[in-house]
Amino acid sequence: LAFSKPISLNKEIVDLSLLISEVLEKWKLNFARSSITAYFAPPQNFPKISADPRTLEQVFNNIIGNSVDALDNKSGIITFKLDIKKSESGQNQIVITESDNGPGIPDDKIDHIFEPFMTTKKNGNGWGLALTKRIINSHQGTIQVKSFPGGTMFEILLPLTEKG
């Protein structure tokens, strides 16, 4: 029932480079325990956006947590990248890419991973990526996943407004 309610955003000007760096810092101990190396080279003078940092932090934690689970203590690499690209309508968009070198998402599951209750984890409940998609959509953005044996990549597109 709570899932059906609109997400309330408390938008402010957000430095995504700083937010992603802070989230990765909080994961440092988990990464060390799992022999995971995280890479993120924040771009210089990257534009800030109007967004809700609390909910975006939840998005990053969800996708990082999924990558950590997929890597299953077998060591691995998680990479974040920030970029800007023009949408088909000519608007500038922020591109946030998170990738890992895990086993990938099975073909029969990939088209359903953003659906509630869909999980590939032993102890998952299927809410993380469903909520992640709702948060991104509430920011007028999109999220896509690409996966193959040897890796998974999430691409998040968020609008870059003049205020940002």
DSSP file (Angstrom, degrees, kcal/mol; ACC not computed):
  #  RESIDUE AA STRUCTURE BP1 BP2  ACC     N-H-->O    O-->H-N    N-H-->O    O-->H-N    TCO  KAPPA ALPHA  PHI   PSI    X-CA   Y-CA   Z-CA
    1    1 A L    >>        0   0    0      0, 0.0     3,-1.0     0, 0.0     4,-0.5   0.000 360.0 360.0 360.0 -44.0    0.0    0.0    0.0
    2    2 A A  G >4  +     0   0    0      1,-0.3     3,-1.0     2,-0.2     0, 0.0   0.829 360.0  62.7 -61.8 -30.6    2.8    2.4    0.9
    3    3 A F  G 34 S+     0   0    0      1,-0.2    -1,-0.3     4,-0.0     4,-0.1   0.790  96.5  58.3 -65.8 -27.6    4.4    1.7   -2.5
    4    4 A S  G <4 S+     0   0    0     -3,-1.0    -1,-0.2     2,-0.1    -2,-0.2   0.640  86.5  95.2 -79.9 -14.0    1.3    3.1   -4.3
    5    5 A K  S << S-     0   0    0     -3,-1.0     3,-0.0    -4,-0.5    -3,-0.0  -0.487  87.6-100.5 -76.7 146.5    1.6    6.5   -2.7
    6    6 A P        -     0   0    0      0, 0.0     2,-0.4     0, 0.0    -1,-0.1  -0.324  38.5-110.5 -63.0 149.3    3.5    9.2   -4.6
    7    7 A I        -     0   0    0    127,-0.1     2,-0.7    -3,-0.1    -4,-0.0  -0.692  25.9-138.8 -82.7 130.0    7.1    9.8   -3.5
    8    8 A S        -     0   0    0     -2,-0.4     2,-0.4    -3,-0.0    -1,-0.0  -0.809  19.4-157.3 -92.1 118.6    7.5   13.2   -1.7
    9    9 A L        -     0   0    0     -2,-0.7     2,-0.7   129,-0.1    43,-0.0  -0.792  15.7-159.9-100.1 138.1   10.7   14.9   -2.8
   10   10 A N        -     0   0    0     -2,-0.4    44,-0.2     2,-0.0    41,-0.1  -0.802  28.9-161.0-110.2  84.9   12.6   17.5   -0.8
   11   11 A K        +     0   0    0     -2,-0.7     2,-0.3    41,-0.2    41,-0.3  -0.370  22.5 153.2 -76.5 144.9   14.6   19.0   -3.7
   12   12 A E  E     -A   51   0A   0     39,-2.7    39,-2.6    37,-0.1     2,-0.5  -0.914  56.5 -71.1-151.0 174.7   17.7   21.1   -3.2
   13   13 A I  E     -A   50   0A   0     -2,-0.3     2,-0.4    37,-0.2    37,-0.2  -0.645  57.5-163.9 -76.6 124.9   20.8   21.8   -5.2
   14   14 A V  E     -A   49   0A   0     35,-3.6    35,-2.2    -2,-0.5     2,-0.9  -0.927  23.3-148.2-120.6 132.5   22.8   18.6   -5.2
   15   15 A D     >  -     0   0    0     -2,-0.4     4,-2.5    33,-0.2     3,-0.2  -0.858  15.4-167.8 -92.9 100.5   26.5   18.0   -6.1
   16   16 A L  H  > S+     0   0    0     -2,-0.9     4,-2.9    31,-0.4     5,-0.3   0.846  83.7  58.5 -62.5 -34.9   26.2   14.5   -7.5
   17   17 A S  H  > S+     0   0    0      1,-0.2     4,-2.0     2,-0.2    -1,-0.2   0.936 111.8  41.3 -58.7 -45.7   30.0   14.1   -7.5
   18   18 A L  H  > S+     0   0    0     -3,-0.2     4,-2.6     2,-0.2    -2,-0.2   0.916 114.6  51.3 -68.3 -43.7   30.1   14.7   -3.8
   19   19 A L  H  X S+     0   0    0     -4,-2.5     4,-2.4     2,-0.2    -2,-0.2   0.932 112.6  45.1 -61.6 -47.0   26.9   12.6   -3.1
   20   20 A I  H  X S+     0   0    0     -4,-2.9     4,-2.7     1,-0.2     5,-0.2   0.915 112.7  51.8 -63.9 -42.0   28.3    9.6   -4.9
   21   21 A S  H  X S+     0   0    0     -4,-2.0     4,-2.0    -5,-0.3    -2,-0.2   0.909 110.7  48.4 -59.7 -42.5   31.7   10.0   -3.2
   22   22 A E  H  X S+     0   0    0     -4,-2.6     4,-1.7     2,-0.2    -2,-0.2   0.903 111.5  49.2 -66.1 -41.1   30.0   10.1    0.2
   23   23 A V  H  X S+     0   0    0     -4,-2.4     4,-1.1     1,-0.2    -2,-0.2   0.937 111.5  49.0 -63.5 -45.7   27.9    7.0   -0.6
   24   24 A L  H  < S+     0   0    0     -4,-2.7     4,-0.5     1,-0.2     3,-0.3   0.871 107.3  56.0 -62.3 -36.1   31.0    5.1   -1.8
   25   25 A E  H >< S+     0   0    0     -4,-2.0     3,-1.1     1,-0.2     4,-0.3   0.893 104.3  53.0 -61.9 -39.7   32.9    6.1    1.4
   26   26 A K  H 3< S+     0   0    0     -4,-1.7     3,-0.3     1,-0.2     4,-0.3   0.773 109.5  49.7 -66.9 -25.2   30.1    4.6    3.5
   27   27 A W  T 3X S+     0   0    0     -4,-1.1     4,-2.8    -3,-0.3    -1,-0.2   0.507  81.6 101.6 -88.5  -5.2   30.5    1.3    1.6
   28   28 A K  H <> S+     0   0    0     -3,-1.1     4,-2.3    -4,-0.5    -1,-0.2   0.856  81.3  46.6 -51.8 -46.4   34.3    1.2    2.0
   29   29 A L  H  > S+     0   0    0     -4,-0.3     4,-2.4    -3,-0.3    -1,-0.2   0.922 113.5  48.6 -64.8 -44.7   34.3   -1.3    4.9
   30   30 A N  H  > S+     0   0    0     -4,-0.3     4,-1.7     1,-0.2    -2,-0.2   0.906 111.0  51.4 -60.7 -41.0   31.8   -3.6    3.1
   31   31 A F  H  <>S+     0   0    0     -4,-2.8     5,-3.0     1,-0.2     4,-0.3   0.924 109.8  49.3 -61.0 -43.9   33.9   -3.4   -0.1
   32   32 A A  H ><5S+     0   0    0     -4,-2.3     3,-1.1    -5,-0.2    -2,-0.2   0.913 109.9  50.8 -63.3 -42.7   37.0   -4.3    1.8
   33   33 A R  H 3<5S+     0   0    0     -4,-2.4    -1,-0.2     1,-0.2    -2,-0.2   0.829 116.6  41.5 -62.9 -31.5   35.3   -7.3    3.4
   34   34 A S  T 3<5S-     0   0    0     -4,-1.7    41,-1.1    -5,-0.2    -1,-0.2   0.299 111.3-117.0-100.5   8.4   34.1   -8.5    0.0
   35   35 A S  T < 5 +     0   0    0     -3,-1.1    41,-1.6    -4,-0.3     2,-0.4   0.896  62.5 153.0  54.8  43.9   37.4   -7.8   -1.9
   36   36 A I  E   < -b   76   0B   0     -5,-3.0     2,-0.5    39,-0.3    -1,-0.2  -0.874  35.4-152.5-105.8 135.8   35.6   -5.2   -4.0
   37   37 A T  E     -b   77   0B   0     39,-2.7    41,-2.4    -2,-0.4     2,-0.4  -0.926  10.6-156.2-105.2 128.6   37.4   -2.3   -5.6
   38   38 A A  E     -b   78   0B   0     -2,-0.5     2,-0.4    39,-0.2    41,-0.2  -0.891   5.9-164.3-107.1 135.0   35.2    0.8   -6.3
   39   39 A Y  E     +b   79   0B   0     39,-2.7    41,-2.6    -2,-0.4     2,-0.3  -0.970  20.6 151.4-119.8 131.0   36.2    3.3   -8.9
   40   40 A F  E     -b   80   0B   0     -2,-0.4    41,-0.1    39,-0.2    -2,-0.0  -0.813  17.7-173.5-156.6 116.8   34.8    6.8   -9.3
   41   41 A A        -     0   0    0     39,-0.5    41,-0.3    -2,-0.3    -2,-0.0  -0.874  25.4-141.4-109.9  96.0   36.7    9.8  -10.7
   42   42 A P        -     0   0    0      0, 0.0     3,-0.1     0, 0.0    -2,-0.0  -0.340  20.9-118.7 -60.4 130.7   34.5   12.8  -10.2
   43   43 A P    >   -     0   0    0      0, 0.0     3,-0.9     0, 0.0     2,-0.2  -0.362  31.3-102.5 -67.8 149.8   34.6   15.1  -13.2
   44   44 A Q  T 3  S-     0   0    0      1,-0.2     0, 0.0    -2,-0.0     0, 0.0  -0.493  97.5  -0.6 -71.5 140.1   35.9   18.6  -12.6
   45   45 A N  T 3  S+     0   0    0      1,-0.2    -1,-0.2    -2,-0.2     3,-0.1   0.817  83.2 179.2  52.1  39.2   33.2   21.4  -12.4
   46   46 A F    <   -     0   0    0     -3,-0.9    -1,-0.2     1,-0.1   -29,-0.1  -0.525  33.9-105.0 -71.5 136.2   30.3   19.0  -12.9
   47   47 A P        -     0   0    0      0, 0.0   -31,-0.4     0, 0.0     2,-0.2  -0.258  29.5-126.0 -64.8 147.8   27.0   20.9  -12.8
   48   48 A K        -     0   0    0    116,-0.9     2,-0.3   -33,-0.1   -33,-0.2  -0.552  24.6-149.9 -86.8 157.8   24.8   20.6   -9.8
   49   49 A I  E     -A   14   0A   0    -35,-2.2   -35,-3.6    -2,-0.2     2,-0.7  -0.863  21.2-109.5-126.7 162.1   21.1   19.5  -10.2
   50   50 A S  E     +A   13   0A   0     -2,-0.3     2,-0.3   -37,-0.2   -37,-0.2  -0.836  66.4 124.7 -89.0 114.8   17.9   20.1   -8.4
   51   51 A A  E     -A   12   0A   0    -39,-2.6   -39,-2.7    -2,-0.7     3,-0.1  -0.951  68.2 -92.7-160.2 171.1   17.1   16.8   -6.7
   52   52 A D     >  -     0   0    0     -2,-0.3     4,-2.2   -41,-0.3     5,-0.2  -0.872  31.5-164.2 -96.7 106.6   16.3   15.1   -3.4
   53   53 A P  H  > S+     0   0    0      0, 0.0     4,-2.3     0, 0.0     5,-0.2   0.832  84.6  57.9 -63.5 -32.1   19.7   13.9   -2.0
   54   54 A R  H  > S+     0   0    0    -44,-0.2     4,-1.5     2,-0.2     5,-0.1   0.932 111.0  40.6 -64.8 -45.7   18.1   11.6    0.5
   55   55 A T  H  > S+     0   0    0      2,-0.2     4,-2.0     1,-0.2    -1,-0.2   0.866 114.0  52.9 -74.0 -34.2   16.2    9.6   -2.1
   56   56 A L  H  X S+     0   0    0     -4,-2.2     4,-2.6     2,-0.2    -1,-0.2   0.883 106.2  54.4 -66.6 -35.7   19.1    9.6   -4.6
   57   57 A E  H  X S+     0   0    0     -4,-2.3     4,-2.7    -5,-0.2    -1,-0.2   0.901 106.9  51.5 -60.9 -39.3   21.3    8.2   -1.8
   58   58 A Q  H  X S+     0   0    0     -4,-1.5     4,-2.4     2,-0.2    -2,-0.2   0.902 108.4  51.6 -63.2 -41.2   18.8    5.4   -1.4
   59   59 A V  H  X S+     0   0    0     -4,-2.0     4,-2.4     2,-0.2     5,-0.2   0.949 112.0  45.8 -58.8 -50.1   19.0    4.7   -5.2
   60   60 A F  H  X S+     0   0    0     -4,-2.6     4,-2.5     1,-0.2     5,-0.3   0.907 112.3  50.8 -63.5 -41.4   22.8    4.5   -5.1
   61   61 A N  H  X S+     0   0    0     -4,-2.7     4,-2.7    -5,-0.2    -1,-0.2   0.898 109.9  51.5 -62.1 -39.5   22.7    2.3   -2.0
   62   62 A N  H  X S+     0   0    0     -4,-2.4     4,-2.1     2,-0.2    -2,-0.2   0.942 113.8  41.3 -63.0 -48.3   20.2    0.0   -3.7
   63   63 A I  H  X S+     0   0    0     -4,-2.4     4,-1.9     2,-0.2    -2,-0.2   0.873 116.3  49.2 -73.1 -33.5   22.2   -0.5   -6.9
   64   64 A I  H  X S+     0   0    0     -4,-2.5     4,-2.9    -5,-0.2     5,-0.2   0.940 110.4  51.8 -65.5 -45.5   25.5   -0.8   -5.0
   65   65 A G  H  X S+     0   0    0     -4,-2.7     4,-2.5    -5,-0.3    -2,-0.2   0.886 109.0  50.8 -57.9 -39.9   24.0   -3.3   -2.7
   66   66 A N  H  X S+     0   0    0     -4,-2.1     4,-2.5     2,-0.2    -1,-0.2   0.902 110.7  48.6 -64.6 -40.4   22.8   -5.4   -5.7
   67   67 A S  H  X S+     0   0    0     -4,-1.9     4,-2.3     2,-0.2    -2,-0.2   0.924 110.9  50.1 -64.8 -43.8   26.3   -5.3   -7.2
   68   68 A V  H  X>S+     0   0    0     -4,-2.9     4,-1.1     1,-0.2     5,-0.5   0.929 112.9  47.1 -60.3 -45.1   27.9   -6.4   -3.9
   69   69 A D  H  <5S+     0   0    0     -4,-2.5     3,-0.4     1,-0.2    -1,-0.2   0.908 111.3  51.2 -62.7 -41.4   25.4   -9.2   -3.6
   70   70 A A  H  <5S+     0   0    0     -4,-2.5    -1,-0.2     1,-0.2    -2,-0.2   0.871 105.8  54.6 -64.9 -36.5   26.0  -10.2   -7.2
   71   71 A L  H ><5S-     0   0    0     -4,-2.3     3,-1.9    -5,-0.2    -1,-0.2   0.742  91.8-160.4 -72.0 -21.9   29.7  -10.3   -6.7
   72   72 A D  T 3<5 -     0   0    0     -4,-1.1    -3,-0.1    -3,-0.4    -2,-0.1   0.829  61.2 -57.7  50.0  49.6   29.1  -12.7   -3.8
   73   73 A N  T 3 <S+     0   0    0     -5,-0.5    -1,-0.3     1,-0.1     3,-0.1   0.719 110.3 116.7  57.1  23.7   32.4  -12.2   -1.9
   74   74 A K  S <  S-     0   0    0     -3,-1.9    -1,-0.1     1,-0.2    -2,-0.1   0.135  82.3-109.7-104.0  19.6   34.4  -13.3   -5.0
   75   75 A S        +     0   0    0    -41,-1.1     2,-0.3   -44,-0.1   -39,-0.3   0.235  54.1 151.4  63.8 163.4   36.1   -9.9   -5.4
   76   76 A G  E     -b   36   0B   0    -41,-1.6   -39,-2.7    -3,-0.1     2,-0.4  -0.984  38.7 -84.1 165.8-173.3   35.2   -7.6   -8.2
   77   77 A I  E     -b   37   0B   0     -2,-0.3    24,-1.1   -41,-0.2     2,-0.4  -0.979  21.6-170.4-130.0 134.9   34.9   -4.1   -9.4
   78   78 A I  E     -bC  38 100B   0    -41,-2.4   -39,-2.7    -2,-0.4     2,-0.4  -0.995  15.2-170.8-121.9 130.4   32.2   -1.5   -9.1
   79   79 A T  E     -bC  39  99B   0     20,-2.6    20,-2.4    -2,-0.4     2,-0.4  -0.971  10.7-165.5-127.8 135.9   32.5    1.7  -11.2
   80   80 A F  E     -bC  40  98B   0    -41,-2.6   -39,-0.5    -2,-0.4     2,-0.3  -0.935  10.4-178.5-113.7 143.2   30.5    4.9  -11.2
   81   81 A K  E     - C   0  97B   0     16,-2.1    16,-2.6    -2,-0.4     2,-0.4  -0.994  12.2-156.5-138.1 146.0   30.7    7.5  -14.0
   82   82 A L  E     + C   0  96B   0     -2,-0.3     2,-0.3   -41,-0.3    14,-0.2  -0.967  25.5 151.7-119.2 139.3   29.1   10.9  -14.4
   83   83 A D  E     - C   0  95B   0     12,-1.9    12,-3.0    -2,-0.4     2,-0.4  -0.930  35.1-125.6-152.9 173.8   28.5   12.5  -17.8
   84   84 A I  E     + C   0  94B   0     -2,-0.3     2,-0.3    10,-0.2    10,-0.2  -0.992  29.6 167.4-127.4 137.8   26.2   14.9  -19.7
   85   85 A K  E     - C   0  93B   0      8,-2.3     8,-2.9    -2,-0.4     2,-0.4  -0.977  35.5-107.5-144.3 160.8   24.4   14.1  -22.9
   86   86 A K  E     - C   0  92B   0     -2,-0.3     6,-0.2     6,-0.2     5,-0.0  -0.713  31.4-133.8 -88.2 136.6   21.7   15.7  -25.0
   87   87 A S    >   -     0   0    0      4,-3.3     3,-1.9    -2,-0.4    -1,-0.1  -0.254  35.1 -95.1 -75.9 173.6   18.3   14.0  -25.0
   88   88 A E  T 3  S+     0   0    0      1,-0.3    -1,-0.1     2,-0.1    -2,-0.0   0.797 128.9  54.8 -60.7 -27.9   16.4   13.4  -28.3
   89   89 A S  T 3  S-     0   0    0      2,-0.1    -1,-0.3     1,-0.0    -3,-0.0   0.428 123.3-106.1 -86.3   1.8   14.5   16.6  -27.6
   90   90 A G  S <  S+     0   0    0     -3,-1.9     2,-0.3     1,-0.3    -2,-0.1   0.485  75.0 136.7  90.9   2.9   17.8   18.5  -27.2
   91   91 A Q        -     0   0    0      1,-0.1    -4,-3.3    -5,-0.0    -1,-0.3  -0.603  58.6-113.0 -83.5 143.8   17.8   18.9  -23.4
   92   92 A N  E     -C   86   0B   0     68,-0.3    68,-2.1    -2,-0.3     2,-0.4  -0.562  37.3-169.7 -73.3 138.0   20.9   18.3  -21.4
   93   93 A Q  E     -CD  85 159B   0     -8,-2.9    -8,-2.3    -2,-0.3     2,-0.4  -0.966  22.7-124.8-129.4 146.2   20.7   15.3  -19.2
   94   94 A I  E     -CD  84 158B   0     64,-3.2    64,-2.1    -2,-0.4     2,-0.5  -0.745  24.3-154.6 -83.0 134.7   23.0   14.0  -16.4
   95   95 A V  E     -CD  83 157B   0    -12,-3.0   -12,-1.9    -2,-0.4     2,-0.5  -0.966  10.5-173.9-114.7 119.3   24.1   10.4  -17.0
   96   96 A I  E     -CD  82 156B   0     60,-2.9    60,-3.0    -2,-0.5     2,-0.5  -0.963   7.3-171.1-111.9 120.3   25.0    8.3  -14.0
   97   97 A T  E     -CD  81 155B   0    -16,-2.6   -16,-2.1    -2,-0.5     2,-0.4  -0.950   8.9-178.3-116.7 129.8   26.4    4.9  -14.8
   98   98 A E  E     +CD  80 154B   0     56,-2.4    56,-3.2    -2,-0.5     2,-0.3  -0.996  14.0 171.0-123.6 128.5   27.0    2.2  -12.2
   99   99 A S  E     -CD  79 153B   0    -20,-2.4   -20,-2.6    -2,-0.4     2,-0.3  -0.946  13.7-171.1-136.2 157.5   28.6   -1.0  -13.4
  100  100 A D  E     -CD  78 152B   0     52,-2.2    52,-1.3    -2,-0.3   -22,-0.2  -0.926  29.4-128.8-138.9 166.2   30.0   -4.2  -11.9
  101  101 A N        +     0   0    0    -24,-1.1    50,-0.2    -2,-0.3   -23,-0.1  -0.178  64.9 127.8-108.7  39.5   31.9   -7.2  -13.3
  102  102 A G  S    S-     0   0    0    -25,-0.1    48,-0.5    50,-0.1   -31,-0.1   0.043  80.0 -77.5 -79.7-166.1   29.6   -9.8  -11.6
  103  103 A P        -     0   0    0      0, 0.0    -1,-0.1     0, 0.0   -32,-0.1   0.600  69.6-124.3 -75.1 -11.3   27.8  -12.7  -13.3
  104  104 A G        -     0   0    0     45,-0.2    48,-0.2    46,-0.1    43,-0.1  -0.150  31.6 -66.7  88.6 169.5   25.1  -10.6  -14.9
  105  105 A I        -     0   0    0     46,-0.3     5,-0.1    -3,-0.1    42,-0.1  -0.827  57.5-103.8 -98.0 132.4   21.3  -10.8  -14.6
  106  106 A P    >>  -     0   0    0      0, 0.0     3,-2.0     0, 0.0     4,-1.8  -0.233  26.3-122.0 -56.7 143.0   19.7  -13.9  -16.1
  107  107 A D  H 3> S+     0   0    0      1,-0.3     4,-0.5     2,-0.2    -2,-0.0   0.837 111.6  56.2 -54.7 -37.1   17.9  -13.3  -19.4
  108  108 A D  H 34 S+     0   0    0      1,-0.2    -1,-0.3     2,-0.1    -3,-0.0   0.583 115.0  38.7 -75.6  -7.6   14.6  -14.5  -18.1
  109  109 A K  H X4 S+     0   0    0     -3,-2.0     3,-2.3     2,-0.1     4,-0.5   0.677  92.1  82.5-109.1 -26.0   14.7  -12.0  -15.2
  110  110 A I  H >< S+     0   0    0     -4,-1.8     3,-0.9     1,-0.3     4,-0.2   0.817  88.3  54.3 -59.8 -36.1   16.2   -8.8  -16.7
  111  111 A D  T 3< S+     0   0    0     -4,-0.5    -1,-0.3     1,-0.2     3,-0.1   0.563 115.3  41.8 -73.4  -5.7   12.9   -7.5  -18.2
  112  112 A H  T X  S+     0   0    0     -3,-2.3     3,-2.0     1,-0.1    -1,-0.2   0.344  77.3 105.9-120.4   4.4   11.3   -7.8  -14.8
  113  113 A I  T <  S+     0   0    0     -3,-0.9    16,-0.2    -4,-0.5    17,-0.1   0.706  80.3  53.4 -68.4 -17.4   13.9   -6.5  -12.4
  114  114 A F  T 3  S+     0   0    0     -4,-0.2    -1,-0.3    -3,-0.1    19,-0.1   0.372  88.8 102.7 -94.3   6.3   12.1   -3.2  -11.8
  115  115 A E  S X  S-     0   0    0     -3,-2.0     3,-1.7     1,-0.1    15,-0.2  -0.664  84.2 -99.4 -88.3 142.3    8.8   -4.9  -10.9
  116  116 A P  T 3  S+     0   0    0      0, 0.0    11,-0.2     0, 0.0    10,-0.1  -0.293 106.4  16.2 -58.1 144.3    7.8   -5.2   -7.2
  117  117 A F  T 3  S+     0   0    0      9,-1.2     2,-0.6     1,-0.2    10,-0.2   0.367  91.3 129.4  73.2  -1.1    8.5   -8.6   -5.6
  118  118 A M    <   +     0   0    0     -3,-1.7     2,-0.3     8,-0.7    -1,-0.2  -0.739  29.8 154.3 -84.8 121.9   11.0   -9.5   -8.4
  119  119 A T        -     0   0    0     -2,-0.6    -6,-0.0     5,-0.1    -7,-0.0  -0.996  41.2-167.4-146.0 150.7   14.3  -10.7   -6.9
  120  120 A T        +     0   0    0     -2,-0.3     2,-0.2    -7,-0.1    -1,-0.1   0.326  67.0 101.2-110.9   1.5   17.2  -12.9   -7.9
  121  121 A K  S    S-     0   0    0      1,-0.1     3,-0.5     2,-0.0    -2,-0.1  -0.559  74.5-131.9 -89.8 151.3   18.6  -12.9   -4.3
  122  122 A K  S    S+     0   0    0      1,-0.2    -1,-0.1    -2,-0.2    -3,-0.0   0.893 111.0  25.6 -63.2 -40.3   18.2  -15.7   -1.8
  123  123 A N  S    S+     0   0    0     -3,-0.0    -1,-0.2     2,-0.0     2,-0.1   0.100  97.2 122.1-113.3  21.5   17.1  -13.2    0.9
  124  124 A G        -     0   0    0     -3,-0.5    -5,-0.1     1,-0.1     0, 0.0  -0.465  46.3-160.3 -85.1 157.3   15.7  -10.4   -1.3
  125  125 A N        -     0   0    0     -2,-0.1    -8,-0.2    -7,-0.1    -1,-0.1   0.485  39.4-119.0-112.1  -6.9   12.2   -9.1   -1.1
  126  126 A G  S    S+     0   0    0     -9,-0.1    -9,-1.2   -10,-0.1    -8,-0.7   0.684  85.4 104.2  81.3  17.8   12.0   -7.5   -4.6
  127  127 A W     >  +     0   0    0    -11,-0.2     4,-2.7   -10,-0.2     5,-0.3   0.728  57.7  76.2-100.3 -25.5   11.4   -3.9   -3.4
  128  128 A G  H  > S+     0   0    0      1,-0.2     4,-2.2     2,-0.2   -66,-0.1   0.923 103.2  32.6 -57.3 -55.9   14.9   -2.3   -4.0
  129  129 A L  H  > S+     0   0    0    -11,-0.2     4,-2.3     2,-0.2    -1,-0.2   0.800 116.8  56.9 -76.6 -27.3   14.9   -1.8   -7.7
  130  130 A A  H  > S+     0   0    0    -15,-0.2     4,-1.7    -4,-0.2    -2,-0.2   0.931 112.8  41.9 -64.4 -44.3   11.1   -1.2   -7.9
  131  131 A L  H  X S+     0   0    0     -4,-2.7     4,-2.6     2,-0.2    -2,-0.2   0.889 111.1  57.0 -68.1 -39.6   11.6    1.7   -5.4
  132  132 A T  H  X S+     0   0    0     -4,-2.2     4,-2.4    -5,-0.3     5,-0.2   0.932 107.4  47.9 -55.9 -47.8   14.7    2.8   -7.2
  133  133 A K  H  X S+     0   0    0     -4,-2.3     4,-2.8     1,-0.2    -1,-0.2   0.900 110.7  51.5 -62.5 -40.8   12.8    3.2  -10.5
  134  134 A R  H  X S+     0   0    0     -4,-1.7     4,-2.2     2,-0.2    -1,-0.2   0.902 110.2  49.3 -63.1 -40.5   10.0    5.1   -8.7
  135  135 A I  H  X S+     0   0    0     -4,-2.6     4,-0.9     2,-0.2    -2,-0.2   0.939 113.0  46.0 -64.3 -46.4   12.5    7.5   -7.2
  136  136 A I  H ><>S+     0   0    0     -4,-2.4     5,-2.4     1,-0.2     3,-0.8   0.924 112.8  50.4 -63.5 -43.7   14.2    8.1  -10.5
  137  137 A N  H ><5S+     0   0    0     -4,-2.8     3,-2.0     1,-0.2    -1,-0.2   0.879 104.9  57.4 -61.2 -37.3   10.8    8.6  -12.3
  138  138 A S  H 3<5S+     0   0    0     -4,-2.2    -1,-0.2     1,-0.3    -2,-0.2   0.725 103.6  53.8 -68.0 -19.4    9.7   11.1   -9.6
  139  139 A H  T <<5S-     0   0    0     -4,-0.9    -1,-0.3    -3,-0.8    -2,-0.2   0.232 123.8-108.9 -90.9  11.6   12.8   13.1  -10.5
  140  140 A Q  T < 5S+     0   0    0     -3,-2.0    -3,-0.2     1,-0.2     2,-0.2   0.805  83.3 120.4  60.7  32.6   11.6   13.0  -14.2
  141  141 A G      < -     0   0    0     -5,-2.4     2,-0.3    -6,-0.1    17,-0.2  -0.508  54.9-132.1-113.2-176.1   14.4   10.7  -15.0
  142  142 A T  E     -E  157   0B   0     15,-2.0    15,-2.8    -2,-0.2     2,-0.4  -0.947   7.2-156.1-135.4 157.3   14.8    7.2  -16.4
  143  143 A I  E     +E  156   0B   0     -2,-0.3     2,-0.3    13,-0.2    13,-0.2  -1.000  13.4 178.9-135.0 136.3   16.8    4.1  -15.4
  144  144 A Q  E     -E  155   0B   0     11,-2.2    11,-2.5    -2,-0.4     2,-0.4  -0.918  13.2-148.6-131.2 158.1   17.8    1.3  -17.7
  145  145 A V  E     -E  154   0B   0     -2,-0.3     2,-0.4     9,-0.2     9,-0.2  -0.984   8.6-173.4-128.8 141.8   19.8   -1.9  -17.1
  146  146 A K  E     +E  153   0B   0      7,-2.5     7,-3.2    -2,-0.4     2,-0.3  -0.997  15.2 175.9-128.8 137.7   22.1   -3.8  -19.4
  147  147 A S  E     +E  152   0B   0     -2,-0.4     5,-0.2     5,-0.2   -43,-0.1  -0.990  11.6 160.1-146.2 151.5   23.5   -7.1  -18.4
  148  148 A F  E >   -E  151   0B   0      3,-2.6     3,-2.1    -2,-0.3     2,-0.3  -0.956  58.5 -67.0-158.5 161.6   25.6   -9.9  -19.9
  149  149 A P  T 3  S+     0   0    0      0, 0.0   -45,-0.2     0, 0.0     3,-0.0  -0.437 126.6  29.5 -57.9 120.1   27.7  -12.7  -18.5
  150  150 A G  T 3  S+     0   0    0    -48,-0.5     2,-0.2    -2,-0.3   -46,-0.1   0.508 123.5  15.5 104.8   7.1   30.5  -10.8  -16.8
  151  151 A G  E <   - E   0 148B   0     -3,-2.1    -3,-2.6   -50,-0.2     2,-0.3  -0.828  48.4-144.5 166.2 158.2   28.7   -7.6  -15.9
  152  152 A T  E     -DE 100 147B   0    -52,-1.3   -52,-2.2    -2,-0.2     2,-0.4  -0.992  16.6-164.8-137.2 143.0   25.7   -5.5  -15.3
  153  153 A M  E     -DE  99 146B   0     -7,-3.2    -7,-2.5    -2,-0.3     2,-0.5  -0.991   4.7-161.7-134.2 127.1   25.4   -1.7  -15.9
  154  154 A F  E     -DE  98 145B   0    -56,-3.2   -56,-2.4    -2,-0.4     2,-0.5  -0.906   8.2-164.4-102.9 133.6   22.7    0.6  -14.7
  155  155 A E  E     -DE  97 144B   0    -11,-2.5   -11,-2.2    -2,-0.5     2,-0.5  -0.976   3.5-169.7-121.4 120.0   22.3    3.9  -16.5
  156  156 A I  E     -DE  96 143B   0    -60,-3.0   -60,-2.9    -2,-0.5     2,-0.5  -0.926   3.0-163.6-110.1 128.5   20.3    6.7  -14.8
  157  157 A L  E     +DE  95 142B   0    -15,-2.8   -15,-2.0    -2,-0.5   -62,-0.2  -0.959  10.9 177.7-112.8 127.2   19.3    9.8  -16.8
  158  158 A L  E     -D   94   0B   0    -64,-2.1   -64,-3.2    -2,-0.5   -17,-0.1  -0.962  34.4-103.8-126.1 145.2   18.2   12.9  -14.9
  159  159 A P  E     -D   93   0B   0      0, 0.0     2,-0.8     0, 0.0   -66,-0.2  -0.402  23.2-142.2 -67.9 142.8   17.2   16.3  -16.3
  160  160 A L        -     0   0    0    -68,-2.1   -68,-0.3  -111,-0.1     2,-0.1  -0.897  25.5-163.8-104.1 102.6   19.8   19.0  -16.1
  161  161 A T    >   -     0   0    0     -2,-0.8     3,-0.8     1,-0.1   -68,-0.0  -0.434  32.0-112.4 -86.4 161.0   17.7   22.1  -15.4
  162  162 A E  T 3  S+     0   0    0      1,-0.3    -1,-0.1     2,-0.2    -2,-0.0   0.824 118.3  60.0 -60.4 -31.4   18.9   25.7  -15.7
  163  163 A K  T 3         0   0    0      1,-0.3    -1,-0.3  -113,-0.0  -115,-0.1   0.838 360.0 360.0 -64.3 -32.1   18.7   26.0  -11.9
  164  164 A G    <         0   0    0     -3,-0.8  -116,-0.9  -114,-0.1    -1,-0.3   0.479 360.0 360.0 -78.1 360.0   21.2   23.2  -11.5
